[in-house]
Amino acid sequence: MGQFITVEELPRYAPGEMTLDSSAMGMADFRLRVFRYAPSDIWVPPSENYLIVIYRQGTTSINRRVTGAWKQDCVGRGITTLLTRAEASNWRWGHDIEVSHFYISPTLMAKTASEAFDRDAESVELHDLLRIEDPVLTWIGDRMVQEVSEGGPGGRLCYDALALQASVHLLRKYASVEFKMPCSQGRFRPAHARLIEDYIEQNMSRNITLEELANICNCTPVQFARKFRQHYGMRPHAYVLGRKVERACQHLRKDRLALKEIALLSGFSDQSHLNRAFRRHINITPAQYRKNYAT
């Protein structure tokens, strides 16, 4: 046995009658098994996978210890227990039960987290919860058992879709995710670029700090500035100033507002600031731009 036990080794520590196994579906990163258990008192070494236990039949009082003191609750149909990976655990229960086990690999959870949050996940920790009532997980468990036992056209696709739905649901409600600090080299992801551009457009009327923009991508300000220049070919300040000038041009083309009002609407501190930016970017004053556009 290595540092962590595998799915195949688990029955050695939690012996029961296995009635269903999804291994034929070919998705090793999200394995489903159904067990019938007699009353038991067991110790389970740390597992390489996250474990989700969905109770299908029978009702019992259950005691479990992961770290610290024992916890006790009553479980039965419609109840789910969660156990994160890499933690040893003790379990005791006094009545016959039937359960579904989901074994989810850390690779799959990290990949799903990266896609769901559009950020590179460093690690995922599932909350250790003895008893939750979650109809979504119960429904997914029933559908997966039905798919594995009965099959049908597109069975693998259906199973994969249910596995993805379960993984995203767990990440949203019952997990803590740590993200990698992005590399300061290269371009932004498309989704990050859209977030940056939308944030600038929505907050242009005030002074936007480099720290604010860096937080959007979980970067340090220095990393963000380097990455921004690689992606847009200019410094963040120059880009924001250019967007302010473009907004002022839009107002000048369609509005008859006073120049000092247009300056404030476009995020400039005053009309003089607007005039300086116009001369720097398009070599004429706002008044000349309005006159040229009108003619």
N, C-alpha and C positions, 0 to 999 in steps of 0.2 A: 504493500500500500504506500502511496506517495504522501505528500503533505496533506492533500485533500482527497476525500473519497469521491468516486465517480458514481454515476447513476447505477451502473451495474453492481457496485459494491454495497449500495444502500440496504438491500434486503438482508445482508449479513447482520446488520445492526438493528433493523426494524423488520423482523420476519413477519410475513403475512402471505395471504393467497392473492397472487396477481391474476386478475381476470381480463386485463386489456393492456396493450402496449402499442404505442404509435410508431414504433421503429420502422415499420413497413412504409410509412409515409415519407421517410427519407429526410426529415428535418431534424438533424441531431441537436441543433441549438435550442429547440423548443420541443421537449419530449413530454408526452402524456402517458401516464400509467394509472390504472385503477386497481386498488387493493381492498381486500377485506381483512380486517384486523380483529383478533380477539383481545380481551383486556391485556394490557402490557405495561411494563416498566422498563424503559430502554434509555440507552445513551447513544447518541449519534455523533461521530467525529465531524470536524469541519468539512463541508462539501464544496466542490469546485463550482457548483451552480446555485442559483437562487431557487428556493423551494416555496411553492404555493400549494397549500392543502385546501381542497374544496370538499366539504362534507356532503355526502350523497344520501346515506341512509344511517339510521341509528342516532341515538342521543346519549351523550355521556358527559360527565364532569371530567375535565382535563386539566392536568397540572403540567407546566412547562417552565424550564429555567434555561435561559441563554447566557446572560451575564447577570450577576447579582442574585436577588431573591427569587424564589419560585412565584409564578403567577398561576391563578386558578380561574376557570370560567366554565360555562356550560356550552357545548357545541352540538350541532345537529344540522339537518338539511337547511341550506341557505346561509351557512356560516363559512367563513374563509379564515385560514391562518397563514401568516406570512413569516418567512425566515430568510434573512439575508444570507449571502454566501460567506464562507470562511469563518463560521462560528459553530463551535460545538454546542450541543443542546441535550437536555434531559426531558423525557416525556413520560407521563403516566396517565392512563385512563382505565375505567373500570367496566365498560360495556362494549359489546360488539359494534363495530362501525364499518362503513364502506366509504372510501374517500377517493377523489381524483388527485393526483400529483401533477403539477407542472414543474418541470426542471428547465430553467432558462439559463443559458450560458452568459457569462459576463461580456463575451464578444458581441452577442446579439443585442444585449441591453445597451451597451455603449454605442453600437452602430445605430440603433433605433433612437437613442437619446440625441445623437449628433444630427440625425435627419429631422427629428421632431422639433428641436430647438435651434437648428441651423447654426450650431456651434460644436466644435470638436470636444467630445466628452472625455474627460480624464478617468473618471470612475463613477460608478453608480452604487449607492447603498440603499437597499430595500429596508423599510421600517420593520422592526420585529414586532408584529402585532399578533396576539393570541386569538383575538376574536373580532372580526369585522362582519357587518352585514352589507354585502355588496351584490345587488341583483345582476349587475353587468357581468361580474366574474362567474356567478352561478350560471347565467345564461350561456356564456361562452363555454364553460366547462361541459354543460349538457350537449351543446351543439358539436363540440369536438369529440366527445364520447360517441355520439350518434354517427358522426362522419367516419371515425375509425372503425366502428363496429359494423356499419352498414355499407359504407362506401358509395360509389356512384360516379357518374361522369364528372370530371373536374375535381375529384376528391382532394388531390394535392393542392390545387389552387385554393379550394375552400378552406383547407386546414391552414395553409400559409396565411390567408387573410384573417382568420380567427386568431392565429398566433400573434400577428401584427397588432390587431385590435387589443388583445389582452396586454401586450407589452406596452403600448402607448398609454393605455388606461392605468396600468401600474405606475408608470413614470409620472403621469400627471398627478396622481392622488397619494401614492405611497412610497415615494423614493426621493432621495437627496442626490443631486447630480453635481459633481465637480467638473469644471470645464478647463481645458488646456488654455494657457495664454497663447494667443495667436502669434505666429511668426511675423516679424516686422517687415519681412521681404515679400515681394510679389504683390498682386492686386487683391482687392477685396472680393469676397464672394458676392455674386449678384444680389442676394437678399440683403447683405450688409450695406451694399452701395445704395439700394433703395431706401433702407432705413435712415442712412445718413442724409440722403437728399431730401427725404420727406421731413426729417427733423429740422433741417435748415430752412425749408420752405415754411414750416409751421411756426418757427421761432425767429424769423428774420427781423421782426420789429424790435427785438432787443439784442443785447450784446451776448453772443453765443461763445462760451469758453471752449478751449481745446479739451479740457477735462470732461466736459459734457459729451462732446463728440466721441472721445476715446472710450467712455463708459458704454456707449452703444455696442461696441465690438469687444468689450472686455480687454482693452489694450491699455498700456501706459500712454501718457501723452506723447512721449518720444517715439514709441512704436507706431502710434497712430499717424503722427506727422510724416514719418518715413513712408508708411504704407499709402497714405493719402497722395503724396507726391508721385509715387510709383503709379497709382491708379489714374489720377486726374491730370498729372503733368504740371501741377502747381501746388503751392502751399494752401492749407485750409483757409487762411485769412484772405488770400487772393480769390479763391473760389467763392467764398461768401460775399465778398465785395462785388464780384462780377454778377452774382445772382441779384444783389440789391440794385445794381445799375439796370439790369434787365427788367426788374419789377417797376422801377421808376419809368423806364421807357414805355412799359405797358400803360401806366397811368397817363403819361404825356400824350400817348396816341389816342386815348379814348375819353379822358376826363378833362374838364376845364378848371380843375382845382388849382389853387394857388401853389406856387412852387414850394413854399415852406410846408404846406400840408402834404404834398407828394413826398417830400424829403422824410417826414416822420412816418408816413405809411410804408415807405420802402426800407425803413430801418436805419436811416441816417440821423445823426444827432441834430443837425440843423441844415438850413439851405446852403450854407457855405461848404459843409461837408459834402453835400450832394454835388455842388458845382465842381469841387476838386476831383471827385471820383469820375465825373463825366469827362472832364478834360483829360484825365489820365487814361481812360478806357476808350473814348471815341473822339477825342480831340475837339469837341465843341461843348458849348454850355447847354444846360437843359432847355433854356429859352430858345436857342438856335435849333435844337433838335425838334422842339414842338413846331417851330415856324417851318422848318424844312419838311416835316411830315405833313403839315397842313397844305403846303403848296405842291 
